[in-house]
C-alpha cells in the first residue's frame, strides 16, 4: 500500500513539474506632473535656450 501511495505522489510530482505559470506584465508607471505648466509666456519659467528663440 505504501508503494502505491509513493508511486502516485511521484507521478503527480513529475506531472506537475512541467507546468508553467504565466503572469501578466506589471502595469506601466503613470507620472503625474506636479505644479503648474512650465515654459511659455507669463509663468516666470523659461527653459534653457528658448528665450533666444523668442518662445518665452
KABEL-V129086 format. One record per residue. N is the residue number from 0. D_FIRST is the distance of its C-alpha to the first C-alpha in Angstrom with 1 decimal. Layout:
# KABEL-V129086
[[N	D_FIRST] [N	D_FIRST]]
This chain:
# KABEL-V129086
[[0	0.0] [1	3.8] [2	5.4] [3	5.2] [4	6.4] [5	8.7] [6	9.9] [7	10.8] [8	12.5] [9	14.3] [10	15.4] [11	16.8] [12	18.5] [13	20.1] [14	21.2] [15	22.8] [16	24.5] [17	27.0] [18	28.3] [19	31.7] [20	33.3] [21	37.0] [22	39.3] [23	42.9] [24	45.6] [25	47.2] [26	50.3] [27	53.6] [28	55.7] [29	58.7] [30	61.8] [31	64.2] [32	67.7] [33	69.2] [34	72.9] [35	75.5] [36	76.0] [37	77.3] [38	80.1] [39	82.9] [40	86.2] [41	86.7] [42	83.6] [43	84.7] [44	82.2] [45	82.9] [46	80.4] [47	81.8] [48	84.1] [49	84.4] [50	87.6] [51	89.5] [52	88.3] [53	89.6] [54	86.2] [55	86.7]]
